[in-house]
Amino acid sequence: MRPGCSRDEPVLGRLLGVGPRRPPAPGGRTGGQKPKLGPRQIQLAREMYDSGDYTVQQIADEFGVTRPTIYRHLDKALPQQAADTP
């Protein structure tokens, strides 16, 4: 050991927050998968579905996603549509 250093210095440094540490990401944790469809695409998919001219498979092919993804986004948009209708 070096003169003037105690065994507890590294531990105390960590407890006091001294030493190399990465700052937290701004706005909290980031991560997870990005949404497959943006708000405009969801709106277009809803309009295509409501028109009755397109099947869910055709809409999915148009946006390059799977049918469950289309259904998932249509289900999320459904309460907004129901709230708008008297």
Steps between C-alpha positions, in 0.01 A plus 500: 500500500605856437581720793206720601239272341269277691325187387164674524572782254370321187183398684445851634555643154228279356263580787553873456452482124859587421652330200417414143128476441293550192237774534137386473323535168300822469133437557555168676559159353482458129464179313250258369387443149397790282140506379448328166245758386501874554190704587438595136532137387256389771253762380538384138461136602181589689364687196584208272336254739187713548456546123446127460701497178804329656549184701717505811757293309513758220547781754775302675676437168476868411675606821739205518372365832307194612123470541523486882683834493216655299238354735696623803509856367137489387395385848691791657339748261152354553427664840590840354257444213226379735545806723461734201172339387187617688 
